[in-house]
Amino acid sequence: MHAFFATAAKGTEGAVRDELRMLRFRKVRADRGGVHFEGNIEDGYRACLELRTPMRVLLEMARFEAEDEASLYDGVRAVEWEEHASPKTELAVRASARSSNLTHTQYIAQKTKDAIVDRLRERFGQRPDVDLADPDILVSVHLAKNLATIYLDLAGSPLFMRGYRTEHHGAPLKETLAASMLYLVGWPRDRTDFVDPMCGSGTIAIEAALLADARAPGSLTQHPFGFERWASYSDERRAAYQRLRQLAEERYQQAKQSPRPSIVGFDIDSGAVEVARANAKRAGVHIRFDRRDVRDLVLYEPATIVTNPPYGERMTMSPEDWRKAVKALMAVPDARIGLLLGHPDMLDAIRARPEKVITLMNGDIECGFAMFDRRGR
Ligand SMILES: C[S@@+](CC[C@H](N)C(=O)[O-])C[C@H]1O[C@@H](n2cnc3c(N)ncnc32)[C@H](O)[C@@H]1O
């Protein structure tokens, strides 16, 4: 059994935990910055293939007290790196630290790298190289209150790099954040019709469609996962991973045969609609994208609405237009609504009170994700 950690962007820990539970991972426990779970190495592969909400999936290699440089070096050197790395493997190390004696993250990364390189040189008589841009093995060191946790990054690249969004309109959301918002409003359980009335490049609607189609996001990515480049990726493990991919494909083919909720996206800008259509085509999902002004939105069927209205340093829409837009959304019958608001005035301008507001980061912009449950009203 291994311990894994799925890292979560600020505010999305609950979404990552719910997703891990829905996908039947074991010993799921939310923590600061992410969610712990346990399993065998194949569970780790499955996490990379199927999870939509986390940023990264990390495999825990060691955990020890590291009050100073020497204890960090010794602890890292004691790990059996030769199981996963060879002298041909190129390495990179990322570090983070909080409330610890060692604070300089670049220095922590350097010391960790030295310990790994020394261990491998001792075992193989040759040292591996460092490649910061495209390493075969990405090591992550996390120091909290002098406790060091050493991880291998299973996926290698961040999971939001699904590969379908080669075009964008304005500043798009990360795919993992879009998927997290769907979990936060509870859409994966409800499966009502879905609408993003200000869809831009279409990210939220595309993530909704991938979810509804049971399409494993990892099956879309063109580049290999980190673990596929490790020395420990034997023929047997490759076969195990291929089986997981095959199972994911079968679930997708099965889901395609069953009826699924309608998923639509609208935007006032015809350029955005074109971009969203092209992205959906690349992702292999069927979504209706049309040009429409949110203020004219009229829906007769219950729906879940998740959207990311425009914002800048000041509110981009006038308060009057924004109020009209919100009025149209609130008129949708039995709606569940999630609004990612990048400016505090946007929430103040809404007359209805949200059930909950969670702080989420959209890039480096702090946003309020305001959720409304209008069912039964
Ligand atoms: C922040 S962007 C959405 C980005 C999107 N979530 C993505 O990932 O690409 C906001 C979008 O709202 C659209 N918009 C602005 N005013 C609108 C209106 N009155 N009706 C519909 N869409 C509108 C803009 O054209 C823009 O594409």
The ligand as a Gaussian input file, in Angstrom:
#p B3LYP/6-31G(d) Opt

LIG

0 1
 C      -14.325000      35.645000     -17.851000
 S      -14.970000      35.194000     -19.398000
 C      -15.417000      33.527000     -19.235000
 C      -14.228000      32.639000     -19.370000
 C      -14.581000      31.168000     -19.435000
 N      -14.988000      30.642000     -18.159000
 C      -13.416000      30.376000     -20.010000
 O      -12.922000      29.466000     -19.339000
 O      -12.978000      30.693000     -21.105000
 C      -16.514000      36.027000     -19.443000
 C      -17.289000      35.897000     -20.742000
 O      -18.541000      36.558000     -20.590000
 C      -18.942000      37.052000     -21.871000
 N      -19.990000      38.074000     -21.696000
 C      -19.862000      39.369000     -21.314000
 N      -21.066000      39.970000     -21.274000
 C      -21.988000      39.035000     -21.615000
 C      -23.399000      39.046000     -21.760000
 N      -24.112000      40.141000     -21.536000
 N      -24.013000      37.892000     -22.138000
 C      -23.300000      36.776000     -22.381000
 N      -21.941000      36.705000     -22.277000
 C      -21.291000      37.813000     -21.902000
 C      -17.635000      37.564000     -22.430000
 O      -17.711000      37.646000     -23.868000
 C      -16.607000      36.538000     -21.941000
 O      -16.387000      35.538000     -22.912000

